[in-house]
Amino acid sequence: MKSAAKDLTKGNPMRLIFSFAVPMLLGLLFQQFYNMADTIIVGKWLGVGSLAAVGSTGSINFMIIGFCTGVCSGFAIPVAQRFGSGELSELRRFVANIVWVSIGMAVVLTVLVCVYTHDILVLMQTPDDIIDEAYLYIFYIFLGIPVTFLYNLVSGIIRALGDSTTPVYFLVLSAGLNIVLDILAVGVLHTGVEGPAIATVISQAVSGVLCLLYMMKKFTVFKMQKGEWRPSWHHIGILLSMGLPMGLQYSITAVGSVILQSAVNRLGSAAVASVTAGGKVSTFFCCPFDALGGTMATFAGQNIGAGKPDRIHAGLRSAMLLGAVYAIAAGVVLSLFGQQIALLFMDSDEVQILERAQQFLTVNSLSYLLLLMVNVFRFCIQGMGYSLLAVLAGLFEMVARTVIGFGLVPVFGFEAVCFANPFAWLMADVFLIPAYFICLKHVRKRYAGAQSDKITDPKGE
């Protein structure tokens, strides 16, 4: 355990955050290879129509898979806190109850989502010429919800102990497998969009199983003692109080994205293709912000467990500095070369689609500092244990995208779509930044009081 786990409660915050975030970033990049490989192969081999079909499912995909990912991230926070405080028996109790809760949630979600997916696509006004392919693609993705839980839970628990490197190794393997299976499905077996979807699920299952086997063998701290496997309503309640708000944060945010996607769908399949290409490029370039956010959740969780709230703020400053340097560089690159990068997904003769993709990328990339603040402040708040506030931040994003989708897209068209994400990030920051300082003030008072009690009664009696 000692060789793999990393204690984030001691040492220089900048170095710790950087060394933790880089492997996590590589993992996120390889996760994006799943979707990018699907999109590139679909766009190049099956055509712009199929590309638009896959792209039209992006918001509903984010709403459901994002919920699963958020829940898993929330479940890992009590594990990080107990690791930071050295309460290893409690850590194992939380891991055991994570297993029971996740099995139930995965089964229920898979059934419900697969039953109602087509109805949701109809409500989103998915264009008639792409709705059948859209349904076929996303249905198979949603059948893989259990393996989404598996990978995100196991990798989240491993990261909670400070090891952000190991999950990357398995993602590299599965990303390569995904590309091979995509080519086999579309190029050799001549499947439609369902081929890349099935390839994605298989590949993620491989990475999840490998992470699980590694965790069971490497981390002896997870060797359960007598009675620790027993379900506990107390632990389940804490897990749900952490996991559900983080999952709902993604889903509430995604509701705004679904509404916005509906507005884009009304602009036609060409507009959908433009947003799909621009969105895929932007999502790939946004991985460093996600990595910094995930890093700060673990950093804040461990330091709260260790009773060191002041280190959290030092870590936040370091994360903001690292992220700001990258945000400026990414904005310059995408503003100048976004259209050329979008050529990965389509042929150069799709002139109007490429021009719109460049417009989308320019507006979004020049607003990346806003997104940086959303991720760093939000995940610090979550790591400190105030997960419900993340739901409110997601609500701000949802309202912002809804205003753009219902109010501005029908008037200004595609130009309004380009400003939806920056406006959502701005509204979330308006809430998150003061919320963070309020939470930090509370935890400082709490731990100052605990220290005062120790001084008054050093034996704790």
One Martini backbone bead per residue (centre of mass of N, CA, C, O) as a GRO file, in nm:
protein
  461
    1MET     BB    1   0.056   0.061  -0.020
    2LYS     BB    2   0.290   0.275   0.014
    3SER     BB    3   0.387   0.281  -0.292
    4ALA     BB    4   0.097   0.391  -0.408
    5ALA     BB    5   0.031   0.580  -0.206
    6LYS     BB    6  -0.069   0.933  -0.127
    7ASP     BB    7   0.025   1.201   0.074
    8LEU     BB    8  -0.148   1.533   0.075
    9THR     BB    9  -0.068   1.657   0.381
   10LYS     BB   10   0.232   1.677   0.266
   11GLY     BB   11   0.397   1.934   0.139
   12ASN     BB   12   0.407   2.078  -0.164
   13PRO     BB   13   0.129   2.168  -0.332
   14MET     BB   14   0.228   2.211  -0.621
   15ARG     BB   15   0.374   1.939  -0.657
   16LEU     BB   16   0.140   1.754  -0.580
   17ILE     BB   17  -0.068   1.850  -0.788
   18PHE     BB   18   0.099   1.799  -1.039
   19SER     BB   19   0.166   1.492  -0.989
   20PHE     BB   20  -0.141   1.412  -0.978
   21ALA     BB   21  -0.263   1.546  -1.243
   22VAL     BB   22  -0.107   1.420  -1.478
   23PRO     BB   23  -0.212   1.127  -1.469
   24MET     BB   24  -0.509   1.213  -1.477
   25LEU     BB   25  -0.494   1.347  -1.751
   26LEU     BB   26  -0.416   1.097  -1.912
   27GLY     BB   27  -0.675   0.948  -1.846
   28LEU     BB   28  -0.872   1.152  -1.976
   29LEU     BB   29  -0.754   1.141  -2.260
   30PHE     BB   30  -0.812   0.837  -2.301
   31GLN     BB   31  -1.113   0.864  -2.264
   32GLN     BB   32  -1.148   1.049  -2.515
   33PHE     BB   33  -1.062   0.836  -2.723
   34TYR     BB   34  -1.319   0.693  -2.734
   35ASN     BB   35  -1.495   0.923  -2.858
   36MET     BB   36  -1.304   1.014  -3.086
   37ALA     BB   37  -1.289   0.751  -3.238
   38ASP     BB   38  -1.584   0.733  -3.298
   39THR     BB   39  -1.613   1.007  -3.445
   40ILE     BB   40  -1.401   0.975  -3.667
   41ILE     BB   41  -1.505   0.710  -3.791
   42VAL     BB   42  -1.791   0.803  -3.844
   43GLY     BB   43  -1.729   1.062  -4.014
   44LYS     BB   44  -1.538   0.924  -4.232
   45TRP     BB   45  -1.712   0.641  -4.295
   46LEU     BB   46  -2.037   0.731  -4.250
   47GLY     BB   47  -2.067   1.039  -4.211
   48VAL     BB   48  -2.232   1.330  -4.129
   49GLY     BB   49  -2.496   1.202  -4.034
   50SER     BB   50  -2.368   1.015  -3.820
   51LEU     BB   51  -2.226   1.236  -3.667
   52ALA     BB   52  -2.485   1.382  -3.582
   53ALA     BB   53  -2.611   1.146  -3.430
   54VAL     BB   54  -2.394   1.119  -3.214
   55GLY     BB   55  -2.395   1.424  -3.126
   56SER     BB   56  -2.703   1.435  -3.031
   57THR     BB   57  -2.620   1.253  -2.760
   58GLY     BB   58  -2.433   1.421  -2.571
   59SER     BB   59  -2.629   1.534  -2.348
   60ILE     BB   60  -2.755   1.264  -2.254
   61ASN     BB   61  -2.490   1.134  -2.189
   62PHE     BB   62  -2.405   1.344  -1.976
   63MET     BB   63  -2.649   1.305  -1.786
   64ILE     BB   64  -2.597   0.998  -1.721
   65ILE     BB   65  -2.287   0.950  -1.709
   66GLY     BB   66  -2.238   1.194  -1.525
   67PHE     BB   67  -2.392   1.084  -1.287
   68CYS     BB   68  -2.216   0.836  -1.241
   69THR     BB   69  -1.948   0.988  -1.205
   70GLY     BB   70  -2.036   1.168  -0.969
   71VAL     BB   71  -2.109   0.949  -0.768
   72CYS     BB   72  -1.827   0.817  -0.760
   73SER     BB   73  -1.679   1.068  -0.659
   74GLY     BB   74  -1.841   1.097  -0.395
   75PHE     BB   75  -1.770   0.815  -0.274
   76ALA     BB   76  -1.451   0.885  -0.247
   77ILE     BB   77  -1.437   1.103  -0.021
   78PRO     BB   78  -1.456   0.933   0.245
   79VAL     BB   79  -1.202   0.776   0.177
   80ALA     BB   80  -1.005   1.016   0.180
   81GLN     BB   81  -1.069   1.109   0.470
   82ARG     BB   82  -0.991   0.838   0.615
   83PHE     BB   83  -0.702   0.835   0.512
   84GLY     BB   84  -0.616   1.110   0.637
   85SER     BB   85  -0.703   1.003   0.944
   86GLY     BB   86  -0.645   0.673   0.968
   87GLU     BB   87  -0.938   0.520   0.926
   88LEU     BB   88  -0.938   0.202   0.807
   89SER     BB   89  -1.202   0.068   0.890
   90GLU     BB   90  -1.387   0.288   0.776
   91LEU     BB   91  -1.288   0.270   0.492
   92ARG     BB   92  -1.390  -0.024   0.444
   93ARG     BB   93  -1.688   0.030   0.501
   94PHE     BB   94  -1.725   0.220   0.263
   95VAL     BB   95  -1.644   0.028   0.036
   96ALA     BB   96  -1.859  -0.187   0.090
   97ASN     BB   97  -2.109   0.012   0.053
   98ILE     BB   98  -2.045   0.091  -0.234
   99VAL     BB   99  -2.108  -0.179  -0.360
  100TRP     BB  100  -2.410  -0.204  -0.283
  101VAL     BB  101  -2.514   0.064  -0.403
  102SER     BB  102  -2.405   0.034  -0.699
  103ILE     BB  103  -2.558  -0.211  -0.790
  104GLY     BB  104  -2.841  -0.092  -0.764
  105MET     BB  105  -2.803   0.163  -0.941
  106ALA     BB  106  -2.713   0.026  -1.207
  107VAL     BB  107  -2.967  -0.140  -1.261
  108VAL     BB  108  -3.185   0.080  -1.254
  109LEU     BB  109  -3.065   0.273  -1.465
  110THR     BB  110  -3.048   0.084  -1.708
  111VAL     BB  111  -3.348   0.025  -1.736
  112LEU     BB  112  -3.469   0.311  -1.749
  113VAL     BB  113  -3.298   0.434  -1.980
  114CYS     BB  114  -3.353   0.223  -2.206
  115VAL     BB  115  -3.663   0.267  -2.214
  116TYR     BB  116  -3.647   0.615  -2.250
  117THR     BB  117  -3.458   0.717  -2.480
  118HIS     BB  118  -3.643   0.770  -2.728
  119ASP     BB  119  -3.826   0.979  -2.591
  120ILE     BB  120  -3.604   1.187  -2.542
  121LEU     BB  121  -3.523   1.233  -2.839
  122VAL     BB  122  -3.799   1.343  -2.919
  123LEU     BB  123  -3.809   1.582  -2.715
  124MET     BB  124  -3.533   1.700  -2.854
  125GLN     BB  125  -3.578   1.714  -3.164
  126THR     BB  126  -3.463   1.505  -3.337
  127PRO     BB  127  -3.387   1.455  -3.636
  128ASP     BB  128  -3.525   1.233  -3.859
  129ASP     BB  129  -3.244   1.161  -4.018
  130ILE     BB  130  -3.098   1.067  -3.709
  131ILE     BB  131  -3.261   0.912  -3.480
  132ASP     BB  132  -3.197   0.611  -3.526
  133GLU     BB  133  -2.889   0.630  -3.487
  134ALA     BB  134  -2.894   0.764  -3.212
  135TYR     BB  135  -3.035   0.534  -3.062
  136LEU     BB  136  -2.840   0.304  -3.125
  137TYR     BB  137  -2.593   0.426  -2.987
  138ILE     BB  138  -2.703   0.503  -2.693
  139PHE     BB  139  -2.813   0.229  -2.607
  140TYR     BB  140  -2.535   0.082  -2.584
  141ILE     BB  141  -2.409   0.276  -2.386
  142PHE     BB  142  -2.628   0.224  -2.157
  143LEU     BB  143  -2.566  -0.081  -2.120
  144GLY     BB  144  -2.275   0.022  -1.982
  145ILE     BB  145  -2.325   0.133  -1.690
  146PRO     BB  146  -2.188  -0.081  -1.505
  147VAL     BB  147  -1.894  -0.024  -1.620
  148THR     BB  148  -1.889   0.269  -1.539
  149PHE     BB  149  -1.900   0.216  -1.240
  150LEU     BB  150  -1.657   0.035  -1.212
  151TYR     BB  151  -1.432   0.224  -1.305
  152ASN     BB  152  -1.498   0.486  -1.134
  153LEU     BB  153  -1.482   0.355  -0.858
  154VAL     BB  154  -1.199   0.226  -0.857
  155SER     BB  155  -1.038   0.476  -0.947
  156GLY     BB  156  -1.140   0.661  -0.716
  157ILE     BB  157  -1.025   0.494  -0.480
  158ILE     BB  158  -0.733   0.501  -0.568
  159ARG     BB  159  -0.710   0.814  -0.566
  160ALA     BB  160  -0.787   0.856  -0.263
  161LEU     BB  161  -0.485   0.727  -0.199
  162GLY     BB  162  -0.293   0.890  -0.427
  163ASP     BB  163  -0.338   0.710  -0.701
  164SER     BB  164  -0.314   0.841  -1.041
  165THR     BB  165  -0.158   0.626  -1.230
  166THR     BB  166  -0.276   0.337  -1.270
  167PRO     BB  167  -0.540   0.393  -1.440
  168VAL     BB  168  -0.381   0.476  -1.697
  169TYR     BB  169  -0.271   0.206  -1.794
  170PHE     BB  170  -0.555   0.083  -1.857
  171LEU     BB  171  -0.646   0.307  -2.053
  172VAL     BB  172  -0.439   0.265  -2.270
  173LEU     BB  173  -0.525  -0.018  -2.340
  174SER     BB  174  -0.835   0.042  -2.394
  175ALA     BB  175  -0.797   0.257  -2.612
  176GLY     BB  176  -0.662   0.073  -2.814
  177LEU     BB  177  -0.893  -0.134  -2.821
  178ASN     BB  178  -1.112   0.061  -2.922
  179ILE     BB  179  -0.987   0.125  -3.198
  180VAL     BB  180  -0.975  -0.162  -3.304
  181LEU     BB  181  -1.283  -0.219  -3.275
  182ASP     BB  182  -1.382   0.006  -3.455
  183ILE     BB  183  -1.244  -0.090  -3.716
  184LEU     BB  184  -1.370  -0.371  -3.716
  185ALA     BB  185  -1.668  -0.287  -3.719
  186VAL     BB  186  -1.666  -0.084  -3.969
  187GLY     BB  187  -1.437  -0.197  -4.174
  188VAL     BB  188  -1.517  -0.518  -4.157
  189LEU     BB  189  -1.830  -0.558  -4.049
  190HIS     BB  190  -2.016  -0.311  -4.130
  191THR     BB  191  -2.127  -0.131  -3.929
  192GLY     BB  192  -2.266   0.096  -3.754
  193VAL     BB  193  -2.293   0.293  -3.473
  194GLU     BB  194  -2.296   0.039  -3.281
  195GLY     BB  195  -2.002  -0.051  -3.291
  196PRO     BB  196  -1.856   0.179  -3.128
  197ALA     BB  197  -2.031   0.143  -2.875
  198ILE     BB  198  -1.946  -0.146  -2.805
  199ALA     BB  199  -1.644  -0.088  -2.793
  200THR     BB  200  -1.658   0.104  -2.550
  201VAL     BB  201  -1.771  -0.096  -2.343
  202ILE     BB  202  -1.554  -0.312  -2.359
  203SER     BB  203  -1.311  -0.129  -2.288
  204GLN     BB  204  -1.416  -0.035  -2.009
  205ALA     BB  205  -1.434  -0.316  -1.885
  206VAL     BB  206  -1.136  -0.378  -1.892
  207SER     BB  207  -1.037  -0.140  -1.712
  208GLY     BB  208  -1.211  -0.213  -1.464
  209VAL     BB  209  -1.105  -0.499  -1.406
  210LEU     BB  210  -0.805  -0.426  -1.378
  211CYS     BB  211  -0.837  -0.230  -1.142
  212LEU     BB  212  -0.962  -0.433  -0.946
  213LEU     BB  213  -0.730  -0.638  -0.938
  214TYR     BB  214  -0.518  -0.439  -0.841
  215MET     BB  215  -0.653  -0.345  -0.576
  216MET     BB  216  -0.670  -0.630  -0.441
  217LYS     BB  217  -0.353  -0.678  -0.449
  218LYS     BB  218  -0.208  -0.401  -0.354
  219PHE     BB  219  -0.430  -0.312  -0.130
  220THR     BB  220  -0.433  -0.419   0.195
  221VAL     BB  221  -0.643  -0.223   0.326
  222PHE     BB  222  -0.894  -0.389   0.174
  223LYS     BB  223  -0.889  -0.609   0.384
  224MET     BB  224  -1.137  -0.761   0.523
  225GLN     BB  225  -1.302  -0.770   0.814
  226LYS     BB  226  -1.499  -0.856   1.050
  227GLY     BB  227  -1.811  -0.706   0.943
  228GLU     BB  228  -1.735  -0.498   0.697
  229TRP     BB  229  -1.954  -0.606   0.479
  230ARG     BB  230  -2.175  -0.491   0.626
  231PRO     BB  231  -2.442  -0.325   0.604
  232SER     BB  232  -2.479   0.048   0.643
  233TRP     BB  233  -2.679   0.314   0.696
  234HIS     BB  234  -2.473   0.519   0.779
  235HIS     BB  235  -2.281   0.492   0.533
  236ILE     BB  236  -2.493   0.522   0.313
  237GLY     BB  237  -2.580   0.809   0.390
  238ILE     BB  238  -2.306   0.943   0.338
  239LEU     BB  239  -2.274   0.857   0.044
  240LEU     BB  240  -2.536   0.991  -0.063
  241SER     BB  241  -2.460   1.283   0.037
  242MET     BB  242  -2.217   1.284  -0.173
  243GLY     BB  243  -2.309   1.148  -0.450
  244LEU     BB  244  -2.581   1.274  -0.541
  245PRO     BB  245  -2.497   1.572  -0.571
  246MET     BB  246  -2.278   1.514  -0.787
  247GLY     BB  247  -2.468   1.382  -0.988
  248LEU     BB  248  -2.676   1.617  -1.004
  249GLN     BB  249  -2.485   1.825  -1.106
  250TYR     BB  250  -2.455   1.697  -1.385
  251SER     BB  251  -2.759   1.669  -1.458
  252ILE     BB  252  -2.844   1.962  -1.429
  253THR     BB  253  -2.646   2.066  -1.631
  254ALA     BB  254  -2.755   1.876  -1.863
  255VAL     BB  255  -3.033   1.994  -1.898
  256GLY     BB  256  -2.928   2.246  -2.037
  257SER     BB  257  -2.796   2.084  -2.269
  258VAL     BB  258  -3.055   1.959  -2.376
  259ILE     BB  259  -3.195   2.223  -2.443
  260LEU     BB  260  -2.974   2.322  -2.632
  261GLN     BB  261  -2.980   2.080  -2.825
  262SER     BB  262  -3.268   2.131  -2.918
  263ALA     BB  263  -3.199   2.401  -3.052
  264VAL     BB  264  -2.991   2.286  -3.248
  265ASN     BB  265  -3.176   2.080  -3.390
  266ARG     BB  266  -3.355   2.311  -3.523
  267LEU     BB  267  -3.105   2.395  -3.720
  268GLY     BB  268  -2.992   2.119  -3.793
  269SER     BB  269  -2.753   1.884  -3.891
  270ALA     BB  270  -2.523   2.087  -3.948
  271ALA     BB  271  -2.516   2.217  -3.667
  272VAL     BB  272  -2.466   1.956  -3.514
  273ALA     BB  273  -2.192   1.892  -3.648
  274SER     BB  274  -2.046   2.147  -3.551
  275VAL     BB  275  -2.080   2.097  -3.245
  276THR     BB  276  -1.951   1.822  -3.240
  277ALA     BB  277  -1.669   1.897  -3.337
  278GLY     BB  278  -1.616   2.132  -3.138
  279GLY     BB  279  -1.679   1.971  -2.877
  280LYS     BB  280  -1.460   1.753  -2.901
  281VAL     BB  281  -1.218   1.940  -2.898
  282SER     BB  282  -1.283   2.090  -2.635
  283THR     BB  283  -1.293   1.846  -2.444
  284PHE     BB  284  -0.999   1.769  -2.481
  285PHE     BB  285  -0.884   2.056  -2.383
  286CYS     BB  286  -1.042   2.025  -2.087
  287CYS     BB  287  -0.895   1.803  -1.918
  288PRO     BB  288  -0.715   1.974  -1.720
  289PHE     BB  289  -0.959   2.080  -1.555
  290ASP     BB  290  -1.057   1.804  -1.458
  291ALA     BB  291  -0.792   1.721  -1.319
  292LEU     BB  292  -0.786   1.953  -1.114
  293GLY     BB  293  -1.054   1.889  -0.983
  294GLY     BB  294  -0.994   1.598  -0.890
  295THR     BB  295  -0.748   1.675  -0.724
  296MET     BB  296  -0.897   1.870  -0.522
  297ALA     BB  297  -1.080   1.660  -0.396
  298THR     BB  298  -0.851   1.491  -0.270
  299PHE     BB  299  -0.694   1.713  -0.129
  300ALA     BB  300  -0.928   1.815   0.049
  301GLY     BB  301  -1.008   1.545   0.179
  302GLN     BB  302  -0.741   1.477   0.322
  303ASN     BB  303  -0.710   1.756   0.479
  304ILE     BB  304  -0.968   1.731   0.637
  305GLY     BB  305  -0.897   1.462   0.777
  306ALA     BB  306  -0.621   1.610   0.901
  307GLY     BB  307  -0.689   1.914   0.986
  308LYS     BB  308  -0.599   2.113   0.701
  309PRO     BB  309  -0.743   2.385   0.569
  310ASP     BB  310  -0.505   2.575   0.472
  311ARG     BB  311  -0.404   2.382   0.240
  312ILE     BB  312  -0.639   2.421   0.048
  313HIS     BB  313  -0.579   2.716  -0.037
  314ALA     BB  314  -0.297   2.663  -0.141
  315GLY     BB  315  -0.392   2.463  -0.357
  316LEU     BB  316  -0.578   2.650  -0.514
  317ARG     BB  317  -0.361   2.849  -0.607
  318SER     BB  318  -0.195   2.642  -0.764
  319ALA     BB  319  -0.418   2.547  -0.959
  320MET     BB  320  -0.474   2.825  -1.086
  321LEU     BB  321  -0.195   2.871  -1.205
  322LEU     BB  322  -0.175   2.624  -1.383
  323GLY     BB  323  -0.448   2.670  -1.539
  324ALA     BB  324  -0.394   2.954  -1.660
  325VAL     BB  325  -0.163   2.883  -1.845
  326TYR     BB  326  -0.325   2.680  -2.014
  327ALA     BB  327  -0.573   2.850  -2.100
  328ILE     BB  328  -0.417   3.049  -2.275
  329ALA     BB  329  -0.288   2.847  -2.469
  330ALA     BB  330  -0.552   2.712  -2.570
  331GLY     BB  331  -0.686   2.969  -2.682
  332VAL     BB  332  -0.478   3.022  -2.901
  333VAL     BB  333  -0.486   2.755  -3.058
  334LEU     BB  334  -0.801   2.744  -3.120
  335SER     BB  335  -0.824   3.022  -3.260
  336LEU     BB  336  -0.614   2.938  -3.496
  337PHE     BB  337  -0.665   2.584  -3.524
  338GLY     BB  338  -0.956   2.458  -3.501
  339GLN     BB  339  -1.030   2.380  -3.795
  340GLN     BB  340  -0.798   2.179  -3.841
  341ILE     BB  341  -0.881   1.984  -3.610
  342ALA     BB  342  -1.177   1.927  -3.723
  343LEU     BB  343  -1.075   1.744  -3.967
  344LEU     BB  344  -1.086   1.471  -3.815
  345PHE     BB  345  -1.425   1.451  -3.864
  346MET     BB  346  -1.384   1.565  -4.166
  347ASP     BB  347  -1.405   1.700  -4.462
  348SER     BB  348  -1.296   1.986  -4.641
  349ASP     BB  349  -1.585   2.031  -4.797
  350GLU     BB  350  -1.710   2.124  -4.511
  351VAL     BB  351  -1.717   2.444  -4.480
  352GLN     BB  352  -1.948   2.543  -4.292
  353ILE     BB  353  -1.895   2.352  -4.056
  354LEU     BB  354  -1.601   2.445  -4.001
  355GLU     BB  355  -1.662   2.744  -3.946
  356ARG     BB  356  -1.850   2.691  -3.703
  357ALA     BB  357  -1.648   2.536  -3.533
  358GLN     BB  358  -1.453   2.774  -3.502
  359GLN     BB  359  -1.645   2.964  -3.362
  360PHE     BB  360  -1.698   2.787  -3.117
  361LEU     BB  361  -1.398   2.760  -3.022
  362THR     BB  362  -1.327   3.055  -2.977
  363VAL     BB  363  -1.534   3.131  -2.761
  364ASN     BB  364  -1.466   2.903  -2.558
  365SER     BB  365  -1.148   2.926  -2.525
  366LEU     BB  366  -1.162   3.235  -2.419
  367SER     BB  367  -1.326   3.098  -2.145
  368TYR     BB  368  -1.142   2.899  -1.964
  369LEU     BB  369  -1.113   3.051  -1.694
  370LEU     BB  370  -1.401   2.995  -1.604
  371LEU     BB  371  -1.374   2.684  -1.601
  372LEU     BB  372  -1.149   2.662  -1.400
  373MET     BB  373  -1.308   2.778  -1.157
  374VAL     BB  374  -1.530   2.570  -1.150
  375ASN     BB  375  -1.351   2.322  -1.085
  376VAL     BB  376  -1.183   2.412  -0.840
  377PHE     BB  377  -1.407   2.519  -0.649
  378ARG     BB  378  -1.603   2.281  -0.657
  379PHE     BB  379  -1.403   2.049  -0.559
  380CYS     BB  380  -1.328   2.177  -0.294
  381ILE     BB  381  -1.608   2.175  -0.173
  382GLN     BB  382  -1.648   1.867  -0.192
  383GLY     BB  383  -1.395   1.781  -0.026
  384MET     BB  384  -1.515   1.932   0.238
  385GLY     BB  385  -1.846   1.828   0.224
  386TYR     BB  386  -2.029   2.038   0.020
  387SER     BB  387  -2.221   1.898  -0.212
  388LEU     BB  388  -2.488   2.067  -0.237
  389LEU     BB  389  -2.355   2.316  -0.376
  390ALA     BB  390  -2.315   2.178  -0.655
  391VAL     BB  391  -2.610   2.182  -0.734
  392LEU     BB  392  -2.639   2.490  -0.747
  393ALA     BB  393  -2.429   2.532  -0.966
  394GLY     BB  394  -2.580   2.359  -1.176
  395LEU     BB  395  -2.829   2.542  -1.181
  396PHE     BB  396  -2.691   2.787  -1.305
  397GLU     BB  397  -2.614   2.645  -1.568
  398MET     BB  398  -2.894   2.562  -1.658
  399VAL     BB  399  -3.020   2.843  -1.678
  400ALA     BB  400  -2.825   2.959  -1.885
  401ARG     BB  401  -2.884   2.751  -2.116
  402THR     BB  402  -3.188   2.800  -2.125
  403VAL     BB  403  -3.183   3.095  -2.210
  404ILE     BB  404  -3.036   3.045  -2.473
  405GLY     BB  405  -3.220   2.823  -2.600
  406PHE     BB  406  -3.505   2.981  -2.573
  407GLY     BB  407  -3.416   3.298  -2.627
  408LEU     BB  408  -3.157   3.317  -2.849
  409VAL     BB  409  -3.150   3.102  -3.077
  410PRO     BB  410  -3.415   3.187  -3.230
  411VAL     BB  411  -3.277   3.473  -3.301
  412PHE     BB  412  -2.939   3.414  -3.351
  413GLY     BB  413  -2.862   3.124  -3.351
  414PHE     BB  414  -2.546   2.998  -3.364
  415GLU     BB  415  -2.416   3.230  -3.202
  416ALA     BB  416  -2.557   3.162  -2.932
  417VAL     BB  417  -2.437   2.881  -2.888
  418CYS     BB  418  -2.137   2.977  -2.839
  419PHE     BB  419  -2.230   3.130  -2.547
  420ALA     BB  420  -2.339   2.916  -2.346
  421ASN     BB  421  -2.095   2.815  -2.183
  422PRO     BB  422  -1.972   3.082  -2.077
  423PHE     BB  423  -2.231   3.168  -1.928
  424ALA     BB  424  -2.244   2.922  -1.739
  425TRP     BB  425  -1.969   2.960  -1.602
  426LEU     BB  426  -2.021   3.241  -1.488
  427MET     BB  427  -2.266   3.167  -1.308
  428ALA     BB  428  -2.116   2.961  -1.135
  429ASP     BB  429  -1.897   3.156  -1.023
  430VAL     BB  430  -2.086   3.351  -0.872
  431PHE     BB  431  -2.137   3.118  -0.661
  432LEU     BB  432  -1.864   2.958  -0.588
  433ILE     BB  433  -1.667   3.163  -0.470
  434PRO     BB  434  -1.822   3.248  -0.211
  435ALA     BB  435  -1.879   2.957  -0.115
  436TYR     BB  436  -1.588   2.875  -0.056
  437PHE     BB  437  -1.524   3.091   0.165
  438ILE     BB  438  -1.743   2.996   0.357
  439CYS     BB  439  -1.644   2.704   0.393
  440LEU     BB  440  -1.359   2.773   0.492
  441LYS     BB  441  -1.451   2.927   0.744
  442HIS     BB  442  -1.593   2.688   0.879
  443VAL     BB  443  -1.351   2.485   0.897
  444ARG     BB  444  -1.167   2.669   1.059
  445LYS     BB  445  -1.350   2.687   1.307
  446ARG     BB  446  -1.372   2.386   1.367
  447TYR     BB  447  -1.059   2.333   1.405
  448ALA     BB  448  -1.011   2.550   1.615
  449GLY     BB  449  -1.199   2.419   1.825
  450ALA     BB  450  -1.050   2.147   1.845
  451GLN     BB  451  -0.779   2.265   1.940
  452SER     BB  452  -0.893   2.401   2.195
  453ASP     BB  453  -0.985   2.137   2.332
  454LYS     BB  454  -0.701   2.009   2.352
  455ILE     BB  455  -0.578   2.229   2.532
  456THR     BB  456  -0.785   2.205   2.768
  457ASP     BB  457  -0.792   1.867   2.696
  458PRO     BB  458  -0.529   1.667   2.627
  459LYS     BB  459  -0.686   1.376   2.687
  460GLY     BB  460  -0.995   1.390   2.594
  461GLU     BB  461  -1.198   1.411   2.875
   0.00000   0.00000   0.00000
